[in-house]
């Protein structure tokens, strides 16, 4: 970005926050390691997307709803996370590279999921699904880094590709054309993770699961996935 006025307008989408830790040493190191120093913003955003998508394993069982559990550095340290910390990490790495980012949230129907988790959630709607938006080429472009390639292959879903120009949101169908996912409600876009809104939304949608403000699911998501997809 070369226009100083536009850069100033984008300042809130470039600064580090408690969650989007674009000055954290490990996040800075990771962002630099997976990108080419001489790349343009689009190529840099693409490299960051694929790195976070596949380096950080998607796991909706192991969710830490403390504020510390949602930080970019936590996802990077754990090497696993669900959609929100993965989107936070992607936003943070892009800010490291000087690309404005923000977070978007939506309720999604027919999410990649296991039957066990659907029974616990008591709904097929995954509330407050998180994704990242990059400011590229003068406009906002959406990208969902949640689902790593190996997980998509187990569910027979084509992994999301991102070209830095078109939105890359959830897969609407599987490889044989069956309806797979659908956005049902848009919560909007935010310069930082709206933590209190996340908790309130989940308590509304999942009153049993979120008893006493905690999210508790035991087990192994990959093992359940393997068992179900082997049938």
N, C-alpha and C positions, 0 to 999 in steps of 0.2 A: 504494500500500500504506500503510495507516494504522496497523495494529497493530504496536507497537514490538517485541514478542516475535517475531512472524513476520518482521519486517524484519531482526532480528538473525540469525535462522535462515537467512535468504537472503543473508547478507553475502558468502559466497564466490561467489555467482552475480551479484553486483553490482560487485565490485572489478575494476579493470584488471589484466591480466596481460601477460606478454611477447608473447603472441599476440593476445589479446583486448584491444586497445589502446583502451579506452574513454576514456582521457585524452589520446590523441594529437590535436593540434590539427586535423589534416585530417579525422579521423574525427568529432570533435565538430562541426566545421563542417558536414560532410555530413549527419550525423544531424539537426541543427537545420534545415538547408536543405530537407530532403525531408519534414518533418513540420510539423504545425500545433501551435503552442505550447499551445493551449487544448484539444487533443484528449485523450480518455481513453486508457488503456493499450491497449485493443483496437484502436482506430482508429490509434494510433501504431504498433503492431506491424504492422498491415496496410500502412500507408504505407511502413514500412521494408522489409518483405518485397518489395513490388512494385518499390521503387527498386533494391534489390540484385539482384533477379532479372533486371531488364532493363538496368540501367546497366552491370553488370559482365558482359562476354561470357564464356560458358562455353567453355573451351579446354583439353581434356585432353592436347594435345600439348605446350603450353608450361608444364610443371610444374617449379618450382624447389623441390627437396627440401631445400635448406638451411633451417634454422629461420627465417631472415629472409624466405624466400620464402613462408612460411605466415602472416605477420602481416597483420592487418586493414589497416594502412596501405599495405602492398605491393599488395594486391588493389585498393585504391582508387586508388593511383597508376597501376597498370598498365591498369586498366579491363578486365581479363580475369582469369580464374582458373578452376580446376576446383572441384569441389564443396566441398572442405575450406576453402580460403581464403574462398570466398563465404559459407559458413556461419559462419566466424570473424568476418568483417566484419559480418554480420547480428547476431550475438551482441553484438559490440562497440557497434554503433549503438544497440541496445536498452538496453544498460547505460548509455550516455550519457543516455538518457531515463528512467532509474530503473526499468527493467523487468528483473527477474531473468531470466537466460538460462543455458543450458548447451548443450553439444554432444553429439549422439548419432552413433553410427557403426554401420553394418551392411554386410554383404556383399550385393550386389545382382546378380541374374541378368537378362540381357536389357537391359542399360543402353543408353541412347542412345549410339551408337557408330558408328564407320566400320569397314568390312571390313578396311581396312589396320591399324587399331589392334587389332582382334580377332586378326589374324594375329600381330602382334607380341606381344600379351599371352598368346596361346596358350590362351585360355579366354574364355568369355562371362560370367564372374563379375567384377564390378568390386568389389574388396575394399576395405573401410574407407570406403565412401561416407559423406560427412558431411552432417548436417543440424543445424538449430537447434531448440531447445525454449525457448519463452517460458513464464513463469509468469503466467498470466492467469486472472482469475476464480476464483482459489483452486486451480488445477490446472495441470499442465504440458501445453502444446499444441505439437505438432511441426510444423515447416515446412521444406520443402526449396527453397531459392532457387536451385538450381544452373542450371536450364535456362531461358535467356532466351526470350522469346516468338518472336523471329524464327527461332531454332534449332528450336523445337517445330513451327513451321509448316512448315519444310523436311522434318521427319520425319513430318508428318501426325499429330502428337500434340497434343491439347488442352493448352495451357499450364496449369500448376497455378494454382488460385485459392486464396486464403487468407482466411477470414472472421474469424480470431482466436478461434474457438470450437472448430472441428473440426480434426483433424490434416490437414495437406496434405503428403502424402508422394508418392512417385513414381507416375506414371501406370501403372495396371495393364493398360491396353489402349490401342490407337490409336483413331483416329476411326471405323474400320470394325469395331471390336470385337475385333480380333485381340490375343492375349496379348502384352504388351509388356515388362513388368517384374515382378520378384518379389523380395521380401526373403528371403534364405536363411539369414542368421545375424546375430544381434544382438550387437554388442560392448559395448553399454551406454551410459550417459550420463556426462559428465565436466564438471567446472567449468572446465577449460581443455583445450587440445589435448594429448592424450597422444602427444607427438612420437615417442618411442622405440618405443611400441607400434605406431604407424603404420608406421614404417620396418621393424620386425620382421615385421609382417603382410604388407607388400608384398614383402619379400625371400622370404617363404615361398610366396606365391602366384605371384610373377613372378621366378623365379630368373635367367632369361635377361635379361629387361628390366632387372632391378636389379643387374646385374653390378657388383661393387665398390661397392655401395651407392648407385649413381647411376641416375636415370631419364632415359633419352635417347631421345627420339622427334623426328625432324626432319620438316619439312613444314608444311603449312597445313591445319588441321582444317576450316575453313570451305570451302576449295577442294575437299577430298576429299568433304565432305558435299554440296556443290553437285553434284559429278560423279555421286555415287551416287544422289541423289534425283532427278536429271534423267533417269535411265534408265527 
